[in-house]
Amino acid sequence: MSAHVEDHEHFAGSNKLFTSIWVWLVVLTLIEIGLAYKPMSTLVMLSILLGLSIVKAALIVAYFMHLKFERLSLILTIVPMLVICICLLFVFFPDSFRSSDLRYKFKETPPAPAESH
């Protein structure tokens, strides 16, 4: 009886692949920087920046950390971090709303307009 040995080849990638991923990361970063100079609402800008950051993080994790071809490792890396981030949001959001009420509110009444006779 012979033992069956499986050879698992590790994906090494190519210079062309890593260069193209690097170029995409640079382009996405330049888009993020360009958004700082565009007049738009804060909510729209933050939504776009968050989306671009998620795409960049996914590219880095998938290719530079070689997790694209290791699905289980990718899931075991992303899911716990997502849960931790959501828990941290629930911890810090109430405190940030509370601290916004602690700011000094200027309450001086404006001077009355002068009446002309």
BASE-700740 format. One line per field, with one value per residue (C-alpha): residue number from 1; x negated, z, y negated. Coordinates in steps of 0.25 Angstrom, whole numbers. Last residue first. Example, Ala and Ser with C-alpha at 12.3 -4.5 7.8 and 13.67 -1.06 7.14 Angstrom:
! BASE-700740
nr <- 2 / 1
c1 <- -55 / -49
c3 <- 29 / 31
c2 <- 4 / 18
This chain:
! BASE-700740
nr <- 117 / 116 / 115 / 114 / 113 / 112 / 111 / 110 / 109 / 108 / 107 / 106 / 105 / 104 / 103 / 102 / 101 / 100 / 99 / 98 / 97 / 96 / 95 / 94 / 93 / 92 / 91 / 90 / 89 / 88 / 87 / 86 / 85 / 84 / 83 / 82 / 81 / 80 / 79 / 78 / 77 / 76 / 75 / 74 / 73 / 72 / 71 / 70 / 69 / 68 / 67 / 66 / 65 / 64 / 63 / 62 / 61 / 60 / 59 / 58 / 57 / 56 / 55 / 54 / 53 / 52 / 51 / 50 / 49 / 48 / 47 / 46 / 45 / 44 / 43 / 42 / 41 / 40 / 39 / 38 / 37 / 36 / 35 / 34 / 33 / 32 / 31 / 30 / 29 / 28 / 27 / 26 / 25 / 24 / 23 / 22 / 21 / 20 / 19 / 18 / 17 / 16 / 15 / 14 / 13 / 12 / 11 / 10 / 9 / 8 / 7 / 6 / 5 / 4 / 3 / 2 / 1
c1 <- 143 / 134 / 136 / 123 / 124 / 124 / 110 / 109 / 112 / 100 / 102 / 89 / 90 / 78 / 77 / 82 / 93 / 84 / 77 / 90 / 91 / 76 / 79 / 91 / 82 / 70 / 76 / 85 / 74 / 64 / 74 / 75 / 60 / 59 / 69 / 62 / 49 / 54 / 60 / 48 / 37 / 45 / 51 / 38 / 32 / 43 / 42 / 28 / 25 / 28 / 21 / 7 / 4 / 0 / 11 / 24 / 21 / 15 / 27 / 37 / 31 / 31 / 46 / 50 / 42 / 50 / 63 / 60 / 55 / 68 / 76 / 68 / 69 / 84 / 87 / 78 / 85 / 77 / 67 / 56 / 42 / 42 / 47 / 34 / 27 / 36 / 35 / 20 / 21 / 29 / 19 / 7 / 15 / 18 / 3 / -1 / 9 / 3 / -11 / -8 / -1 / -13 / -23 / -16 / -9 / -15 / -3 / -7 / -7 / -1 / -7 / 2 / -5 / 2 / -4 / -6 / 0
c3 <- 58 / 55 / 64 / 67 / 65 / 77 / 81 / 79 / 91 / 96 / 97 / 91 / 93 / 99 / 95 / 105 / 96 / 85 / 96 / 98 / 83 / 83 / 95 / 89 / 76 / 84 / 89 / 77 / 67 / 75 / 74 / 58 / 57 / 65 / 57 / 44 / 50 / 53 / 39 / 31 / 36 / 37 / 24 / 17 / 23 / 19 / 5 / 3 / -12 / -10 / 3 / -2 / 7 / -4 / -13 / -6 / 7 / -1 / -11 / 0 / 7 / -5 / -8 / 6 / 6 / -7 / -1 / 12 / 4 / -5 / 8 / 15 / 3 / 1 / 16 / 16 / 5 / -7 / -11 / -18 / -13 / -3 / -13 / -21 / -10 / -10 / -25 / -24 / -14 / -23 / -34 / -26 / -21 / -36 / -39 / -28 / -33 / -47 / -42 / -33 / -46 / -55 / -45 / -44 / -33 / -24 / -22 / -13 / -20 / -11 / -14 / -10 / -4 / -6 / 3 / -4 / 0
c2 <- -436 / -424 / -412 / -404 / -389 / -381 / -375 / -360 / -351 / -344 / -329 / -323 / -308 / -301 / -287 / -276 / -272 / -267 / -258 / -250 / -247 / -243 / -234 / -227 / -224 / -218 / -205 / -202 / -205 / -196 / -185 / -187 / -187 / -174 / -167 / -171 / -167 / -153 / -152 / -156 / -147 / -134 / -137 / -139 / -127 / -118 / -124 / -122 / -126 / -140 / -140 / -143 / -154 / -163 / -158 / -156 / -164 / -176 / -176 / -175 / -186 / -195 / -192 / -194 / -208 / -212 / -209 / -216 / -228 / -228 / -228 / -238 / -248 / -246 / -248 / -260 / -267 / -271 / -281 / -274 / -276 / -265 / -256 / -257 / -250 / -238 / -237 / -238 / -226 / -218 / -220 / -216 / -204 / -200 / -202 / -193 / -182 / -184 / -182 / -170 / -163 / -167 / -162 / -149 / -141 / -132 / -123 / -111 / -98 / -87 / -74 / -62 / -50 / -37 / -26 / -13 / 0
